[in-house]
Amino acid sequence: MDKKWKTSIAGIIDGEAHIHGYEVTDLIDKVNFTDAIWLELKGELPTDKEKAMLDAILISTIDNGLGPPSVTNARNCASAGNPMQAAVAAGVLGIGEFHGGAIEECARLLQMGSTAEKLVEKVIGSGDRVPGYGHKVYTEDPRATQIFAKAKSLGFWGEYCKLAVEVEKVLEEKKGKKIPINVDGAIAAVISEMGFNYRLGKGFFIIGRVVGLVAHIFEEYIREKPFRRIPGEEIEYDGVRPRKLKP
Ligand SMILES: CC(C)(COP(=O)(O)OP(=O)(O)OC[C@H]1O[C@@H](n2cnc3c(N)ncnc32)[C@H](O)[C@@H]1OP(=O)(O)O)[C@@H](O)C(=O)NCCC(=O)NCCS
């Protein structure tokens, strides 16, 4: 009978778990984690170059210190007394269009087949920011630079990467200042080179960042006292002054 729940990714065949046709026990024996991630997402095992590129991408997303929302969300949630899975979920919810989540939209725009000029005009013309460009701290995002260097050395430097660089130039012309390509933008260009659908974009950041979140949450448990709060001297109330309700 035709079943309602179908998947072509993994299943139990003759009592053995298989992923895209390979026995999980065989994968445990013979491949590494990045091979398995590629297999899960693409359905085939990667070449050595594909594996090295995906490795670089995942490492670039693992951690960037305490500042970004994903990490502060996760540590705050842990600090309130929640278990690991809740704090990881809180951290993942801290990923959004302005932090880590720009890969998807940037890859979508790059994969649309537009020119840099039209792409930038369309986005900033509607009052939006070009996803994958700009950074709170960096004037040049060293992670983006390194990912592009890897892409060149591993043979993934193609039309999408060139378009991403062109977008940076056009954006600078239009805004009158450099808004550098960031790690999300570089990843968006390279996953497009590797034939990934843009809808997987956020997934790459999530996969890598969960590693960092687990480490931060663990550190919060063992190093900090429970119930972190923003120190009083950093909080200012600037609302309505005290007033009385009418009797
Ligand atoms: C990451 C980000 C929030 C950093 O912002 P920021 O450096 O604090 O920049 P500000 O919010 O102070 O904006 C300063 C100016 O640059 C512009 N700007 C910044 N990033 C821009 C972008 N990606 N596209 C177009 N304009 C951008 C702002 O519109 C603003 O312009 P204005 O002065 O004409 O109003 C911002 O660059 C952004 O939203 N980027 C897109 C999302 C993204 O790629 N996120 C992943 C970050 S790793």
Ligand as a Chemical Component Dictionary entry (heavy atoms), coordinates in Angstrom:
data_LIG
# 
_chem_comp.id                   LIG 
_chem_comp.type                 NON-POLYMER 
_chem_comp.pdbx_formal_charge   0 
_chem_comp.three_letter_code    LIG 
# 
loop_
_chem_comp_atom.comp_id 
_chem_comp_atom.atom_id 
_chem_comp_atom.alt_atom_id 
_chem_comp_atom.type_symbol 
_chem_comp_atom.charge 
_chem_comp_atom.model_Cartn_x 
_chem_comp_atom.model_Cartn_y 
_chem_comp_atom.model_Cartn_z 
_chem_comp_atom.pdbx_ordinal 
LIG C1  C1  C 0 25.422 42.815 9.878  1  
LIG C2  C2  C 0 24.778 44.198 10.032 2  
LIG C3  C3  C 0 23.565 44.100 10.959 3  
LIG C4  C4  C 0 25.815 45.148 10.612 4  
LIG O1  O1  O 0 25.260 46.401 10.641 5  
LIG P1  P1  P 0 26.092 47.716 11.033 6  
LIG O2  O2  O 0 27.481 47.631 10.542 7  
LIG O3  O3  O 0 25.882 47.959 12.476 8  
LIG O4  O4  O 0 25.424 48.769 10.147 9  
LIG P2  P2  P 0 24.304 49.816 10.562 10 
LIG O5  O5  O 0 23.057 49.101 10.971 11 
LIG O6  O6  O 0 24.874 50.814 11.529 12 
LIG O7  O7  O 0 24.080 50.534 9.169  13 
LIG C5  C5  C 0 24.985 51.506 8.658  14 
LIG C6  C6  C 0 24.630 51.839 7.227  15 
LIG O8  O8  O 0 25.076 50.798 6.367  16 
LIG C7  C7  C 0 23.979 50.259 5.655  17 
LIG N1  N1  N 0 24.147 48.830 5.512  18 
LIG C8  C8  C 0 24.717 47.982 6.395  19 
LIG N2  N2  N 0 24.676 46.730 5.893  20 
LIG C9  C9  C 0 24.085 46.823 4.688  21 
LIG C10 C10 C 0 23.771 45.885 3.697  22 
LIG N3  N3  N 0 24.050 44.595 3.859  23 
LIG N4  N4  N 0 23.163 46.309 2.565  24 
LIG C11 C11 C 0 22.882 47.615 2.382  25 
LIG N5  N5  N 0 23.158 48.563 3.289  26 
LIG C12 C12 C 0 23.761 48.160 4.439  27 
LIG C13 C13 C 0 22.757 50.600 6.509  28 
LIG O9  O9  O 0 21.573 50.616 5.720  29 
LIG C14 C14 C 0 23.132 51.979 6.979  30 
LIG O10 O10 O 0 22.952 52.865 5.918  31 
LIG P3  P3  P 0 22.515 54.385 6.156  32 
LIG O11 O11 O 0 23.683 54.999 6.907  33 
LIG O12 O12 O 0 22.323 54.929 4.782  34 
LIG O13 O13 O 0 21.260 54.346 6.982  35 
LIG C15 C15 C 0 24.334 44.749 8.654  36 
LIG O14 O14 O 0 25.470 44.968 7.850  37 
LIG C16 C16 C 0 23.322 43.861 7.949  38 
LIG O15 O15 O 0 22.137 43.941 8.255  39 
LIG N6  N6  N 0 23.791 43.025 6.974  40 
LIG C17 C17 C 0 22.896 42.161 6.235  41 
LIG C18 C18 C 0 22.607 40.893 7.009  42 
LIG C19 C19 C 0 23.815 39.999 7.110  43 
LIG O16 O16 O 0 24.524 39.791 6.157  44 
LIG N7  N7  N 0 24.011 39.441 8.288  45 
LIG C20 C20 C 0 25.094 38.501 8.553  46 
LIG C21 C21 C 0 26.142 39.129 9.437  47 
LIG S1  S1  S 0 27.547 38.059 9.631  48 
# 
loop_
_chem_comp_bond.comp_id 
_chem_comp_bond.atom_id_1 
_chem_comp_bond.atom_id_2 
_chem_comp_bond.value_order 
_chem_comp_bond.pdbx_ordinal 
LIG C1  C2  SING 1  
LIG C2  C3  SING 2  
LIG C2  C4  SING 3  
LIG C2  C15 SING 4  
LIG C4  O1  SING 5  
LIG O1  P1  SING 6  
LIG P1  O2  DOUB 7  
LIG P1  O3  SING 8  
LIG P1  O4  SING 9  
LIG O4  P2  SING 10 
LIG P2  O5  DOUB 11 
LIG P2  O6  SING 12 
LIG P2  O7  SING 13 
LIG O7  C5  SING 14 
LIG C5  C6  SING 15 
LIG C6  O8  SING 16 
LIG C6  C14 SING 17 
LIG O8  C7  SING 18 
LIG C7  N1  SING 19 
LIG C7  C13 SING 20 
LIG N1  C8  SING 21 
LIG N1  C12 SING 22 
LIG C8  N2  DOUB 23 
LIG N2  C9  SING 24 
LIG C9  C10 SING 25 
LIG C9  C12 DOUB 26 
LIG C10 N3  SING 27 
LIG C10 N4  DOUB 28 
LIG N4  C11 SING 29 
LIG C11 N5  DOUB 30 
LIG N5  C12 SING 31 
LIG C13 O9  SING 32 
LIG C13 C14 SING 33 
LIG C14 O10 SING 34 
LIG O10 P3  SING 35 
LIG P3  O11 DOUB 36 
LIG P3  O12 SING 37 
LIG P3  O13 SING 38 
LIG C15 O14 SING 39 
LIG C15 C16 SING 40 
LIG C16 O15 DOUB 41 
LIG C16 N6  SING 42 
LIG N6  C17 SING 43 
LIG C17 C18 SING 44 
LIG C18 C19 SING 45 
LIG C19 O16 DOUB 46 
LIG C19 N7  SING 47 
LIG N7  C20 SING 48 
LIG C20 C21 SING 49 
LIG C21 S1  SING 50 
# 
